[in-house]
Amino acid sequence: MAGRRPPPRGTSAPLQRWLRRSLPLGWERRVGLDCGWRGNRLAAPLFPPHSRGSFPSRYGILVDPIQVVSLFLKDPYSWPSLCLVIRESPGAWQKPQERANLLAPQGSLSEHSGSVLHSLNLLTVLCFPALVVLTVSSATPVGALFALLTYTIVFLKLFSFRDVNRWCRERRAKDESARLGELASGQKTANGDVAEKSVSYPANLNYKDLYYFLLAPTLCYELNFPRSPRIRKRFLLRRLVEMLFFTQLIVGLIQQWMVPTIQNSMKPFRDMDYSRIIERLLKLAVPNHFIWLIFFYWLFHSSMNAVAEVLRFGDREFYRDWWNSESVTYFWQNWNIPVHKWCLRHFYVPMIRSGCRRWMARTAVFLLSAFFHEYLVSVPLRMFRLWAFMGMMAQLPLAWFVGKFLQGNYGNAAVWISLIIGQPIAVLMYVHDYYVLNYEGSQ
């Protein structure tokens, strides 16, 4: 029809309409309908019909929703992971942080003393849950993982909260008169009408502001977050339905597809049968990556958008087009935007400004990421093998190699191969060590 813009090549009109409904706040202009996806052939094995014996039907139906409860609870009368999450709820670790920030602008607490108090509080946020998980035998690995992940998120948020308020104090000290004039104005106007109030330091130091930040789907604190005008009920309902559906799908695929493959991989590992190990690794790569892609959509699109919609949080850039990555560096910069922004703002840029070279700052960022990966895996499993740490640090030479020798589709293929093969290797390593430590030793 004349005057109508045709849909992008390879995208049907119904799919295009569905994408517009699913993508939040104009994302079709950035990563949605014009994402530039080139259809790499490496994605073909992800579809079950292309892999022999994808669903192990010879085992029967293995999906058991009741069994999922045992992953979180070992003793029905002892819920250490849930107690940890409740202990972490607003008002626990945040009170010392808030008190230090309230006393600093009043001059009741020196900058050095406040920094020491903040550091001790942040250290406690990481060490306390790890100590509980390692000492309480009724804590299950899955439940402990969720508890430690919650504490890690709080740690990153409080770190950002401390830094931003410190920057505000420094700026306020440099130009006190300008800051006082900004505080006196109180509100701004737009087109002759009173707009939403803009908060200035230290008026942001209150529990309401802090709790909103702790619940918002971001790791970087701001005095004034962008806000959407209203809650879109249909959009929110679609995200909630997606969360429920994909949660059930992920659990079912793990029980029916991954668990039998992992169990059948233990004997080749014990016998050091390398040909069978490689076969099991390739067989595990398909369900592992398929589930990882579903989990990515569940977390970064469905869950984060649902939380953002409830809070009217305006910044919805949770990911970019990482699937088009032609380098490892581009992948890590675009697949998890909240974490990337935090590392860039609170770790990489401060190191550059302090005189460090770029390669040193980049290495430090990967070291920090490797530490948290190992922290979230080794502590819940109660064993320290450093597979996750070494896997993250291996990204540095891989990024150098791909950036120097591979370009275009070859670089994109290298990124996808590292994702498809690298994760199953780490999974098999940890499962094998956990099995040997907890089951073979007791037999």
KEFILUM-669088 format. One record per residue (C-alpha): residue in one letter; x, y, z. Coordinates in nm, 2 decimals, decimal comma. Layout:
<rs>
{r 'A' {X Y Z}}
...
</rs>
This chain:
<rs>
{r 'M' {0,00 0,00 0,00}}
{r 'A' {0,14 0,34 -0,10}}
{r 'G' {0,26 0,56 0,18}}
{r 'R' {0,31 0,27 0,43}}
{r 'R' {0,65 0,18 0,54}}
{r 'P' {0,72 -0,20 0,49}}
{r 'P' {0,83 -0,40 0,78}}
{r 'P' {1,21 -0,48 0,81}}
{r 'R' {1,34 -0,76 0,60}}
{r 'G' {1,29 -1,10 0,77}}
{r 'T' {1,03 -0,96 1,02}}
{r 'S' {0,67 -1,03 0,97}}
{r 'A' {0,41 -0,77 1,04}}
{r 'P' {0,25 -0,97 1,34}}
{r 'L' {0,59 -1,01 1,49}}
{r 'Q' {0,67 -0,64 1,44}}
{r 'R' {0,34 -0,55 1,62}}
{r 'W' {0,43 -0,79 1,91}}
{r 'L' {0,77 -0,64 1,95}}
{r 'R' {0,62 -0,29 1,97}}
{r 'R' {0,39 -0,40 2,25}}
{r 'S' {0,67 -0,58 2,43}}
{r 'L' {0,95 -0,33 2,42}}
{r 'P' {0,92 -0,05 2,68}}
{r 'L' {0,94 0,32 2,63}}
{r 'G' {1,04 0,35 2,27}}
{r 'W' {1,30 0,08 2,27}}
{r 'E' {1,20 -0,02 1,92}}
{r 'R' {1,42 0,27 1,81}}
{r 'R' {1,73 0,14 1,99}}
{r 'V' {1,74 -0,24 2,02}}
{r 'G' {1,40 -0,37 1,90}}
{r 'L' {1,29 -0,37 1,54}}
{r 'D' {1,62 -0,23 1,41}}
{r 'C' {1,86 -0,44 1,62}}
{r 'G' {2,06 -0,55 1,31}}
{r 'W' {2,04 -0,92 1,40}}
{r 'R' {2,22 -1,11 1,12}}
{r 'G' {2,10 -1,46 1,20}}
{r 'N' {2,43 -1,62 1,29}}
{r 'R' {2,42 -1,99 1,20}}
{r 'L' {2,55 -2,07 1,55}}
{r 'A' {2,19 -2,02 1,67}}
{r 'A' {2,06 -2,32 1,48}}
{r 'P' {2,16 -2,58 1,74}}
{r 'L' {1,95 -2,40 2,00}}
{r 'F' {1,63 -2,53 1,84}}
{r 'P' {1,55 -2,88 1,97}}
{r 'P' {1,46 -3,03 1,63}}
{r 'H' {1,82 -2,98 1,52}}
{r 'S' {1,99 -3,17 1,80}}
{r 'R' {1,97 -3,55 1,83}}
{r 'G' {1,80 -3,66 2,15}}
{r 'S' {1,74 -3,31 2,28}}
{r 'F' {1,47 -3,40 2,52}}
{r 'P' {1,56 -3,73 2,70}}
{r 'S' {1,22 -3,89 2,66}}
{r 'R' {1,35 -4,23 2,76}}
{r 'Y' {1,36 -4,11 3,12}}
{r 'G' {0,99 -4,03 3,12}}
{r 'I' {0,84 -3,72 3,27}}
{r 'L' {1,09 -3,59 3,52}}
{r 'V' {0,93 -3,25 3,59}}
{r 'D' {0,83 -3,23 3,96}}
{r 'P' {0,72 -2,89 4,10}}
{r 'I' {0,73 -3,03 4,46}}
{r 'Q' {1,10 -3,11 4,42}}
{r 'V' {1,17 -2,75 4,36}}
{r 'V' {1,09 -2,67 4,73}}
{r 'S' {1,37 -2,90 4,84}}
{r 'L' {1,62 -2,68 4,65}}
{r 'F' {1,54 -2,40 4,89}}
{r 'L' {1,46 -2,59 5,21}}
{r 'K' {1,66 -2,88 5,36}}
{r 'D' {1,49 -2,86 5,70}}
{r 'P' {1,12 -2,75 5,71}}
{r 'Y' {1,19 -2,60 6,05}}
{r 'S' {1,50 -2,40 5,95}}
{r 'W' {1,49 -2,13 5,69}}
{r 'P' {1,83 -1,96 5,70}}
{r 'S' {1,83 -1,82 5,35}}
{r 'L' {1,49 -1,66 5,39}}
{r 'C' {1,60 -1,52 5,73}}
{r 'L' {1,90 -1,37 5,57}}
{r 'V' {1,69 -1,20 5,30}}
{r 'I' {1,45 -1,07 5,57}}
{r 'R' {1,75 -0,95 5,77}}
{r 'E' {1,87 -0,76 5,46}}
{r 'S' {1,53 -0,58 5,42}}
{r 'P' {1,53 -0,20 5,43}}
{r 'G' {1,62 -0,06 5,77}}
{r 'A' {1,90 -0,31 5,85}}
{r 'W' {2,23 -0,24 5,68}}
{r 'Q' {2,10 0,09 5,54}}
{r 'K' {2,06 0,26 5,87}}
{r 'P' {2,44 0,30 5,94}}
{r 'Q' {2,48 0,42 5,58}}
{r 'E' {2,20 0,68 5,62}}
{r 'R' {2,32 0,80 5,95}}
{r 'A' {2,67 0,86 5,82}}
{r 'N' {2,54 1,06 5,53}}
{r 'L' {2,31 1,26 5,75}}
{r 'L' {2,59 1,35 6,00}}
{r 'A' {2,85 1,44 5,73}}
{r 'P' {2,69 1,75 5,59}}
{r 'Q' {2,61 1,88 5,94}}
{r 'G' {2,98 1,86 6,03}}
{r 'S' {2,91 1,61 6,32}}
{r 'L' {3,12 1,34 6,14}}
{r 'S' {3,44 1,39 5,96}}
{r 'E' {3,49 1,27 5,60}}
{r 'H' {3,75 1,02 5,72}}
{r 'S' {3,53 0,88 6,00}}
{r 'G' {3,24 0,86 5,76}}
{r 'S' {3,44 0,66 5,51}}
{r 'V' {3,56 0,42 5,77}}
{r 'L' {3,20 0,37 5,89}}
{r 'H' {3,08 0,31 5,53}}
{r 'S' {3,36 0,07 5,46}}
{r 'L' {3,29 -0,14 5,77}}
{r 'N' {2,92 -0,14 5,69}}
{r 'L' {2,98 -0,26 5,33}}
{r 'L' {3,23 -0,52 5,44}}
{r 'T' {2,97 -0,66 5,69}}
{r 'V' {2,71 -0,67 5,41}}
{r 'L' {2,93 -0,92 5,22}}
{r 'C' {3,08 -1,12 5,51}}
{r 'F' {2,78 -1,17 5,74}}
{r 'P' {2,57 -1,37 5,49}}
{r 'A' {2,87 -1,57 5,38}}
{r 'L' {2,95 -1,66 5,74}}
{r 'V' {2,59 -1,77 5,80}}
{r 'V' {2,58 -1,99 5,48}}
{r 'L' {2,92 -2,15 5,57}}
{r 'T' {2,82 -2,23 5,93}}
{r 'V' {2,45 -2,32 5,91}}
{r 'S' {2,42 -2,67 5,77}}
{r 'S' {2,05 -2,64 5,68}}
{r 'A' {2,13 -2,37 5,41}}
{r 'T' {2,08 -2,52 5,07}}
{r 'P' {2,30 -2,41 4,77}}
{r 'V' {2,01 -2,26 4,57}}
{r 'G' {1,86 -2,08 4,87}}
{r 'A' {2,21 -1,95 4,97}}
{r 'L' {2,27 -1,83 4,61}}
{r 'F' {1,95 -1,62 4,62}}
{r 'A' {2,04 -1,48 4,96}}
{r 'L' {2,40 -1,39 4,86}}
{r 'L' {2,28 -1,24 4,53}}
{r 'T' {2,04 -1,01 4,73}}
{r 'Y' {2,32 -0,90 4,96}}
{r 'T' {2,55 -0,84 4,66}}
{r 'I' {2,30 -0,62 4,50}}
{r 'V' {2,26 -0,42 4,82}}
{r 'F' {2,63 -0,39 4,85}}
{r 'L' {2,66 -0,24 4,50}}
{r 'K' {2,37 0,00 4,56}}
{r 'L' {2,51 0,12 4,90}}
{r 'F' {2,85 0,17 4,74}}
{r 'S' {2,69 0,39 4,48}}
{r 'F' {2,48 0,57 4,74}}
{r 'R' {2,80 0,65 4,93}}
{r 'D' {3,00 0,77 4,63}}
{r 'V' {2,73 1,00 4,49}}
{r 'N' {2,66 1,17 4,83}}
{r 'R' {3,04 1,21 4,87}}
{r 'W' {3,06 1,38 4,53}}
{r 'C' {2,77 1,60 4,63}}
{r 'R' {2,95 1,71 4,94}}
{r 'E' {3,27 1,78 4,75}}
{r 'R' {3,08 1,99 4,49}}
{r 'R' {2,89 2,17 4,76}}
{r 'A' {3,21 2,26 4,94}}
{r 'K' {3,36 2,40 4,62}}
{r 'D' {3,06 2,62 4,54}}
{r 'E' {2,86 2,67 4,86}}
{r 'S' {2,67 2,97 4,74}}
{r 'A' {2,55 2,81 4,42}}
{r 'R' {2,43 2,50 4,60}}
{r 'L' {2,24 2,71 4,86}}
{r 'G' {2,07 2,90 4,58}}
{r 'E' {1,97 2,58 4,41}}
{r 'L' {1,82 2,45 4,74}}
{r 'A' {1,63 2,77 4,79}}
{r 'S' {1,45 2,75 4,45}}
{r 'G' {1,29 2,42 4,55}}
{r 'Q' {1,11 2,35 4,22}}
{r 'K' {1,13 2,41 3,85}}
{r 'T' {0,87 2,51 3,60}}
{r 'A' {0,81 2,38 3,25}}
{r 'N' {0,59 2,56 3,00}}
{r 'G' {0,45 2,78 3,28}}
{r 'D' {0,34 2,49 3,50}}
{r 'V' {0,49 2,36 3,82}}
{r 'A' {0,69 2,04 3,73}}
{r 'E' {0,78 1,76 3,96}}
{r 'K' {1,01 1,87 4,24}}
{r 'S' {1,39 1,83 4,18}}
{r 'V' {1,57 1,71 4,49}}
{r 'S' {1,91 1,86 4,58}}
{r 'Y' {2,17 1,75 4,83}}
{r 'P' {2,13 1,71 5,13}}
{r 'A' {1,74 1,70 5,09}}
{r 'N' {1,78 1,36 4,94}}
{r 'L' {1,91 1,21 5,26}}
{r 'N' {1,59 1,04 5,38}}
{r 'Y' {1,46 0,69 5,41}}
{r 'K' {1,20 0,73 5,14}}
{r 'D' {1,46 0,83 4,88}}
{r 'L' {1,69 0,55 4,99}}
{r 'Y' {1,43 0,28 4,99}}
{r 'Y' {1,31 0,38 4,64}}
{r 'F' {1,67 0,34 4,52}}
{r 'L' {1,70 0,00 4,68}}
{r 'L' {1,39 -0,13 4,51}}
{r 'A' {1,46 0,04 4,17}}
{r 'P' {1,61 -0,18 3,89}}
{r 'T' {1,94 0,01 3,89}}
{r 'L' {2,27 -0,01 4,07}}
{r 'C' {2,37 0,36 4,02}}
{r 'Y' {2,23 0,61 4,26}}
{r 'E' {2,09 0,95 4,14}}
{r 'L' {1,93 1,23 4,33}}
{r 'N' {1,66 1,25 4,07}}
{r 'F' {1,57 0,94 3,87}}
{r 'P' {1,37 0,97 3,55}}
{r 'R' {1,01 0,88 3,61}}
{r 'S' {0,74 0,76 3,37}}
{r 'P' {0,41 0,96 3,39}}
{r 'R' {0,19 0,66 3,48}}
{r 'I' {0,17 0,28 3,53}}
{r 'R' {0,07 0,11 3,21}}
{r 'K' {-0,15 -0,18 3,33}}
{r 'R' {-0,15 -0,38 3,01}}
{r 'F' {0,22 -0,36 2,98}}
{r 'L' {0,27 -0,46 3,34}}
{r 'L' {0,02 -0,76 3,31}}
{r 'R' {0,21 -0,89 3,01}}
{r 'R' {0,54 -0,87 3,20}}
{r 'L' {0,39 -1,06 3,50}}
{r 'V' {0,25 -1,33 3,27}}
{r 'E' {0,59 -1,37 3,11}}
{r 'M' {0,76 -1,39 3,45}}
{r 'L' {0,52 -1,67 3,56}}
{r 'F' {0,54 -1,86 3,23}}
{r 'F' {0,92 -1,85 3,19}}
{r 'T' {0,98 -1,94 3,55}}
{r 'Q' {0,78 -2,26 3,50}}
{r 'L' {0,95 -2,32 3,17}}
{r 'I' {1,30 -2,28 3,31}}
{r 'V' {1,23 -2,52 3,60}}
{r 'G' {1,08 -2,78 3,37}}
{r 'L' {1,37 -2,76 3,12}}
{r 'I' {1,63 -2,80 3,40}}
{r 'Q' {1,46 -3,10 3,55}}
{r 'Q' {1,37 -3,27 3,22}}
{r 'W' {1,67 -3,18 3,01}}
{r 'M' {1,97 -3,07 3,21}}
{r 'V' {1,97 -3,28 3,52}}
{r 'P' {1,97 -3,62 3,34}}
{r 'T' {2,26 -3,50 3,12}}
{r 'I' {2,46 -3,38 3,42}}
{r 'Q' {2,40 -3,71 3,60}}
{r 'N' {2,51 -3,91 3,31}}
{r 'S' {2,83 -3,70 3,29}}
{r 'M' {2,96 -3,80 3,63}}
{r 'K' {3,09 -4,15 3,53}}
{r 'P' {3,30 -4,02 3,23}}
{r 'F' {3,45 -3,77 3,47}}
{r 'R' {3,54 -4,03 3,72}}
{r 'D' {3,69 -4,26 3,46}}
{r 'M' {3,86 -3,97 3,28}}
{r 'D' {3,71 -4,08 2,95}}
{r 'Y' {3,78 -3,77 2,75}}
{r 'S' {3,58 -3,87 2,44}}
{r 'R' {3,27 -3,92 2,65}}
{r 'I' {3,34 -3,60 2,85}}
{r 'I' {3,35 -3,40 2,53}}
{r 'E' {3,03 -3,57 2,41}}
{r 'R' {2,85 -3,49 2,73}}
{r 'L' {2,98 -3,14 2,73}}
{r 'L' {2,84 -3,08 2,38}}
{r 'K' {2,51 -3,24 2,48}}
{r 'L' {2,49 -3,02 2,78}}
{r 'A' {2,57 -2,70 2,58}}
{r 'V' {2,24 -2,70 2,40}}
{r 'P' {2,00 -2,70 2,70}}
{r 'N' {2,23 -2,48 2,91}}
{r 'H' {2,25 -2,21 2,65}}
{r 'F' {1,88 -2,24 2,56}}
{r 'I' {1,79 -2,20 2,93}}
{r 'W' {2,04 -1,91 2,97}}
{r 'L' {1,87 -1,72 2,68}}
{r 'I' {1,53 -1,77 2,84}}
{r 'F' {1,67 -1,66 3,18}}
{r 'F' {1,81 -1,35 3,02}}
{r 'Y' {1,47 -1,25 2,88}}
{r 'W' {1,30 -1,33 3,21}}
{r 'L' {1,54 -1,12 3,41}}
{r 'F' {1,63 -0,82 3,19}}
{r 'H' {1,31 -0,78 3,00}}
{r 'S' {1,02 -0,93 3,20}}
{r 'S' {1,12 -0,89 3,56}}
{r 'M' {1,31 -0,56 3,55}}
{r 'N' {1,04 -0,40 3,34}}
{r 'A' {0,77 -0,52 3,57}}
{r 'V' {0,95 -0,37 3,87}}
{r 'A' {1,03 -0,05 3,68}}
{r 'E' {0,66 -0,01 3,57}}
{r 'V' {0,53 -0,05 3,93}}
{r 'L' {0,78 0,21 4,05}}
{r 'R' {0,73 0,43 3,74}}
{r 'F' {1,11 0,41 3,69}}
{r 'G' {1,19 0,58 3,36}}
{r 'D' {1,53 0,44 3,27}}
{r 'R' {1,46 0,11 3,09}}
{r 'E' {1,79 0,05 2,93}}
{r 'F' {1,87 -0,29 3,09}}
{r 'Y' {2,05 -0,44 2,79}}
{r 'R' {2,16 -0,35 2,44}}
{r 'D' {2,22 -0,56 2,13}}
{r 'W' {2,49 -0,79 2,28}}
{r 'W' {2,38 -1,07 2,03}}
{r 'N' {2,56 -0,87 1,76}}
{r 'S' {2,88 -0,85 1,95}}
{r 'E' {3,19 -0,87 1,72}}
{r 'S' {3,42 -0,86 2,02}}
{r 'V' {3,42 -0,99 2,38}}
{r 'T' {3,46 -0,64 2,51}}
{r 'Y' {3,14 -0,53 2,33}}
{r 'F' {2,95 -0,82 2,48}}
{r 'W' {3,04 -0,73 2,83}}
{r 'Q' {2,96 -0,37 2,78}}
{r 'N' {2,61 -0,44 2,65}}
{r 'W' {2,46 -0,76 2,79}}
{r 'N' {2,41 -0,63 3,15}}
{r 'I' {2,38 -0,25 3,14}}
{r 'P' {2,31 -0,19 3,52}}
{r 'V' {2,63 -0,37 3,61}}
{r 'H' {2,83 -0,22 3,33}}
{r 'K' {2,72 0,13 3,43}}
{r 'W' {2,82 0,06 3,79}}
{r 'C' {3,16 -0,06 3,70}}
{r 'L' {3,22 0,23 3,47}}
{r 'R' {3,10 0,49 3,71}}
{r 'H' {3,23 0,37 4,04}}
{r 'F' {3,54 0,17 3,95}}
{r 'Y' {3,68 0,22 3,60}}
{r 'V' {3,65 0,60 3,56}}
{r 'P' {3,78 0,67 3,92}}
{r 'M' {4,09 0,45 3,85}}
{r 'I' {4,15 0,64 3,52}}
{r 'R' {4,12 0,97 3,69}}
{r 'S' {4,36 0,86 3,96}}
{r 'G' {4,63 0,80 3,70}}
{r 'C' {4,59 0,43 3,62}}
{r 'R' {4,63 0,31 3,26}}
{r 'R' {4,34 0,18 3,08}}
{r 'W' {4,46 -0,18 3,07}}
{r 'M' {4,51 -0,17 3,44}}
{r 'A' {4,16 -0,04 3,51}}
{r 'R' {4,01 -0,29 3,27}}
{r 'T' {4,20 -0,58 3,44}}
{r 'A' {4,08 -0,45 3,78}}
{r 'V' {3,72 -0,45 3,66}}
{r 'F' {3,75 -0,81 3,55}}
{r 'L' {3,91 -0,90 3,88}}
{r 'L' {3,62 -0,75 4,07}}
{r 'S' {3,37 -0,93 3,85}}
{r 'A' {3,56 -1,26 3,89}}
{r 'F' {3,55 -1,22 4,27}}
{r 'F' {3,18 -1,17 4,28}}
{r 'H' {3,12 -1,46 4,04}}
{r 'E' {3,33 -1,69 4,26}}
{r 'Y' {3,16 -1,55 4,58}}
{r 'L' {2,82 -1,63 4,44}}
{r 'V' {2,91 -1,99 4,34}}
{r 'S' {3,17 -2,11 4,59}}
{r 'V' {3,01 -1,99 4,91}}
{r 'P' {2,67 -2,15 4,85}}
{r 'L' {2,84 -2,48 4,74}}
{r 'R' {3,08 -2,45 5,04}}
{r 'M' {3,38 -2,54 4,83}}
{r 'F' {3,64 -2,32 4,67}}
{r 'R' {3,77 -2,43 4,33}}
{r 'L' {3,81 -2,09 4,15}}
{r 'W' {3,65 -2,22 3,83}}
{r 'A' {3,43 -1,92 3,80}}
{r 'F' {3,71 -1,68 3,89}}
{r 'M' {3,94 -1,83 3,63}}
{r 'G' {3,66 -1,83 3,37}}
{r 'M' {3,61 -1,46 3,41}}
{r 'M' {3,98 -1,38 3,40}}
{r 'A' {4,01 -1,59 3,09}}
{r 'Q' {3,80 -1,33 2,92}}
{r 'L' {4,09 -1,09 2,91}}
{r 'P' {4,32 -1,30 2,68}}
{r 'L' {4,01 -1,40 2,48}}
{r 'A' {3,91 -1,04 2,43}}
{r 'W' {4,26 -0,96 2,32}}
{r 'F' {4,27 -1,25 2,07}}
{r 'V' {3,92 -1,18 1,92}}
{r 'G' {3,99 -0,81 1,90}}
{r 'K' {4,32 -0,86 1,72}}
{r 'F' {4,27 -1,15 1,49}}
{r 'L' {3,89 -1,19 1,43}}
{r 'Q' {3,66 -0,93 1,28}}
{r 'G' {3,29 -0,91 1,17}}
{r 'N' {3,11 -1,24 1,16}}
{r 'Y' {3,41 -1,43 1,28}}
{r 'G' {3,43 -1,22 1,59}}
{r 'N' {3,06 -1,27 1,65}}
{r 'A' {3,10 -1,64 1,60}}
{r 'A' {3,38 -1,65 1,86}}
{r 'V' {3,17 -1,47 2,11}}
{r 'W' {2,88 -1,71 2,06}}
{r 'I' {3,11 -2,02 2,08}}
{r 'S' {3,26 -1,89 2,41}}
{r 'L' {2,90 -1,85 2,55}}
{r 'I' {2,78 -2,19 2,43}}
{r 'I' {3,08 -2,39 2,53}}
{r 'G' {3,23 -2,20 2,83}}
{r 'Q' {2,93 -2,21 3,06}}
{r 'P' {2,87 -2,59 3,04}}
{r 'I' {3,24 -2,65 3,12}}
{r 'A' {3,20 -2,45 3,44}}
{r 'V' {2,88 -2,62 3,52}}
{r 'L' {3,03 -2,97 3,48}}
{r 'M' {3,34 -2,87 3,68}}
{r 'Y' {3,14 -2,75 3,98}}
{r 'V' {2,88 -3,03 3,97}}
{r 'H' {3,16 -3,29 3,95}}
{r 'D' {3,35 -3,14 4,24}}
{r 'Y' {3,03 -3,10 4,45}}
{r 'Y' {2,93 -3,46 4,38}}
{r 'V' {3,27 -3,59 4,48}}
{r 'L' {3,29 -3,38 4,79}}
{r 'N' {2,93 -3,45 4,92}}
{r 'Y' {2,84 -3,79 4,79}}
{r 'E' {3,14 -4,01 4,70}}
{r 'G' {3,32 -3,91 5,02}}
{r 'S' {3,02 -4,03 5,23}}
{r 'Q' {2,99 -4,37 5,06}}
</rs>
